[in-house]
Amino acid sequence: MTALFRRLLGPAIDGLAPSLRAVHDEDDDQVWKGLAEIRASDNPFARLLCWIMRLPARGSGVPVTVRFERHGDAEHWHRRFGDRQYHSTLQIRNGRLIERMGPAANSFDVSVVDGALHMDLVGFRFLGVPLPRWARPACHAVEQGQDREFRFDIPVDLPLFGRVIHYRGRLERIDD
């Protein structure tokens, strides 16, 4: 089956930097490792939400491992940031990328701009309930490739609470 991001983006995927195409346009399972910088809010509600979602804990130089698995029409991303793990399942629905993480489902518009992959959150469900625009998180995730590296930059904001978490880092593919 054609890779999920190839199905989502069509020929636009050819505009991605080579290391990003290696992540998103191949059918094989992959493991990438590197380091991240994680900034998280001091707000108790925001910290609780990050803990519930198993998002990364704050830190600098945090070891990261991401395993990308392809199964049928879905991808499974298994992430480990230090001692905290979380995973998500990605599928395409109505031309959008749907990412399921525990009790949440994120809906993203995905595009390629200047060799980078942009993922803009346009819908969010928690426990199956869709949140209106004014209440849902905001996220504009960007992935860039440089040489053999995969770089990610993921800020998440919540209305009334501001920045909940911002994690960024770089990964390199580990060949088996």
N, C-alpha and C positions, 0 to 999 in steps of 0.2 A: 504494500500500500504506500502511496505517496506520503512523504513526511507532512505532519500537521501544519507547520508554518508555510510549507510550499503550497498546500491546499488553501490556506488562509490568504496568503499574499500573492499567489500566482507568480508571474514573471518579475514582480517588484523585488522578490527575495534575492534575485541576482545582483541587486544593488548593495547588498550587505557586505561589509568587510569580510575577508576570507575566514577569520576565526569565528565570526558569528554564523556564517553559512555552515561551518563545520558543526556548530551546536544545533542549529535549527533546520538544516536541510539534508541531514543524513538519517538513514533508517536504523543505524546501529545504536545500541545502548552505549552510554559514555559516562566517564567519571572525570570531573574537573576539580582541581584543588587550588587553594590560594589563601589570601588574607583579606579581612574586611575591617572597616571602621564603622562602628555602630553607635549612633547617638539616640537616646531615648528620653522621653519626657519624664519629669519628676512628678507629674500629676498622678495621684494614686489611681484614679479611674483609668487613665491611659496605660499605666503600668500593668494594671489588672487585665485590661484588654489584650495587651501584648502577651502576657503570660497565658491567658486562655487560648489565644491563637498560636501559642508556642513560637512566637516570633523571636528573633535573636535578642539576647541580653546585651546591654551596652558594653562597649569595650573597644580597645585599640589593638590592632595586630591580631585580631581573632582568627584562628584557623577555620577555614571553610572547606567543606567538601559538598559537591552537588553531583548527584547521580541522576542522569536522564535516561528513562526507560520508555521504549515505544511498544505499545500493545494495541493492535488494531487501529481504531480511529482516535485513540487517546494517547497522551503522554503523561508520564508520572515523574514528577520532580521530587527527589528526596534530598533535603538540605540539612546539613549539620553546621551550625555556627558554634564553635567551642563545644560545650556540653549540651546545647539545646538543639533538638531536632524537630523538624516539621516537614510535612510533605503536602503536595497538591496534585490534583488531576486536572489536566487541561484537555478541552475539547472545543470544537467549533459548533456554534449554534447561530443561525441567522446572520452569518458573515462576521460574527464577533468571536473573540477568544473568551471562553468561560473557564475560570479557574476555581475549583472547589478546594477549600481549605477548612477542614473541620466543619464548624457550624456556618461558615460563610461561603458565598458564591460571588465571585467578582466577574463582571463583564467588562471587557476591554475592547476599544478600538485600537487596531495595531497598524502601524505604518513604517515605511522605510524613508528616512530623511538623511541625506548626506552620508550614507553608509552605515547609519545607526538605526537600531530598532527602537521605536517609540511605542509605548503601551499606555494608553490613557483610560483610566477607570471611568466608565459611563453608566454603570449599574452595579448595585450591591444588594444581596439578600442575606439576611441573618436568620437562621433557623427557618428558612423558606419564605420569610416575609420580606418583600421588597421595601427598601427604604427610599423615601422621596429624596430628590436631589439635595434639598437643604439639610438633610440629616445624614447623608452617606459620606463615607470617607472620600478624600481626594487623593489621587495618586497619579503621577506622571513618571513612569519608570522609563529609563533609557539604558540600553545596552549598546556598547561600542566595542569594536575590535581594533587591536593594535598589535601588529606582528602576530605572535601565537597566543596573545592574551584575549580574554573575554572580560570586559569591564562592565560592571553594573552599578546603577545609581537609582535607589528606590526610596523616595520620600513618601510618607503617609501622614496626612493631616485629617483632623476631625473637626467639624463645626463645634464651636464653643471651647475646644481644647487646644486648637492649633496643632503644631507638629507633634505627632505621637511617637514616630520613629523615623529614622533616616539611616539607611545602611547602604554602603558602597564598598566596592572592592574589586579585586582582579583575580582571575582564575586562569590556570593553564590545564590543558588536557593531559590526563595521565593515561598513557598507552599500556594496555595489558601485555 
